[in-house]
C-alpha cells in the first residue's frame, strides 16, 4: 500500500497505482475509499475497463444498481475479458471483490448483457 501511495504522490495520474489502492481498500472493507479511487482512475482514463467494472461492482453492492449496470456495460464493451474470473485473478483482484463480482455478473440483467457480448 505504501508503495502505491508513494507512486501516486510522485504521479497523481498513475492509473495502475490508483486502481490497486482501490482494490486494497475494497479488500480491507473500506469500500467508499475504493469507490473514490476508481472514480479518480476513470477521470484519468475513461477507457479503463478494469476501473469501470470494479466501480460497477462496488456500486452494485451499495444498491446503486442502475449506475452499476451502466458502468458494467461500458466496461465490458471496452474489454469483455473482465467478465472472466480468471482474468480478474490474473489482474490481482482480491477474493472479496471477485466474490462480489460473481454475484453481480450472475444477475439476470448481467447474464443478458454478457450473452449479447459473446
C-alpha positions in Angstrom: 0.0 0.0 0.0 2.8 2.5 0.9 4.5 1.8 -2.5 1.3 2.7 -4.3 0.8 5.8 -2.2 4.3 6.9 -2.9 3.8 6.3 -6.6 0.6 8.4 -6.6 2.4 11.2 -4.6 5.0 11.3 -7.4 2.5 10.9 -10.2 -1.1 11.8 -9.4 -2.2 10.3 -12.7 -0.7 6.8 -12.2 -3.6 4.7 -13.2 -2.2 1.4 -12.0 -1.4 2.7 -8.5 -4.7 4.4 -8.1 -6.6 1.2 -9.3 -4.5 -1.0 -6.9 -5.2 1.3 -3.9 -8.9 0.8 -4.7 -8.5 -2.9 -4.7 -6.6 -2.9 -1.4 -9.1 -0.6 0.2 -12.0 -2.8 -1.0 -10.4 -5.9 0.5 -9.9 -4.0 3.8 -13.6 -3.2 3.8 -13.2 0.5 3.0 -15.4 0.4 0.0 -16.1 4.2 0.0 -12.4 4.9 -0.5 -12.2 2.2 -3.1 -15.1 3.8 -5.0 -13.3 7.2 -4.9 -10.1 5.6 -6.2 -11.9 4.0 -9.1 -13.7 7.3 -9.9 -10.4 9.0 -10.0 -8.9 6.3 -12.2 -11.8 6.7 -14.7 -11.3 10.5 -14.7 -7.7 9.8 -15.7 -8.7 7.3 -18.4 -12.3 6.7 -19.2 -11.3 3.7 -21.3 -10.1 1.7 -18.3 -12.4 -1.3 -18.3 -10.8 -2.6 -15.1 -11.6 0.5 -13.0 -15.0 0.9 -14.6 -16.1 -2.7 -13.8 -14.6 -2.5 -10.3 -16.6 0.6 -9.7 -19.7 -1.1 -11.0 -19.3 -4.0 -8.7 -18.8 -1.7 -5.7 -21.8 0.5 -6.6 -24.0 -2.6 -7.1 -23.0 -3.7 -3.6 -24.3 -0.3 -2.3 -27.6 -0.8 -4.0 -26.9 1.7 -6.8 -28.0 -0.8 -9.4 -28.9 1.5 -12.3 -25.5 3.1 -12.3 -23.7 -0.2 -11.7 -25.4 -1.8 -14.8 -24.5 1.2 -17.0 -20.9 1.2 -15.9 -20.7 -2.6 -16.3 -22.0 -2.3 -19.8 -19.4 0.3 -20.6 -16.6 -1.7 -19.1 -17.5 -4.9 -20.8 -17.8 -3.2 -24.2 -14.3 -1.9 -23.6 -12.9 -5.3 -22.6 -15.3 -8.3 -22.2 -12.4 -10.4 -20.8 -13.1 -8.8 -17.4 -16.3 -10.9 -17.2 -13.9 -13.8 -16.7 -12.9 -14.5 -13.1 -9.6 -15.9 -14.2 -8.8 -12.5 -15.8 -9.7 -10.9 -12.5 -7.4 -13.2 -10.6 -4.7 -12.6 -13.2 -5.1 -8.8 -12.7 -4.7 -9.5 -8.9 -8.3 -8.6 -7.9 -8.8 -9.7 -4.3 -11.2 -12.5 -3.2 -13.8 -10.1 -1.7 -14.3 -8.2 -4.9 -14.2 -11.3 -7.1 -16.9 -12.8 -4.9 -19.0 -9.6 -5.2 -18.3 -9.5 -9.0 -19.6 -13.1 -9.3 -22.8 -12.2 -7.6 -23.2 -9.1 -9.8 -22.3 -10.8 -13.1 -24.8 -13.6 -12.3 -27.8 -11.3 -12.1 -30.3 -11.8 -14.9 -29.6 -8.4 -16.4 -25.8 -9.0 -16.5 -26.3 -12.5 -17.9 -28.3 -11.0 -20.7 -25.6 -8.4 -21.4 -22.9 -11.0 -21.4 -24.8 -13.2 -23.8 -25.0 -10.3 -26.2 -21.3 -9.6 -26.0 -20.1 -13.2 -26.7 
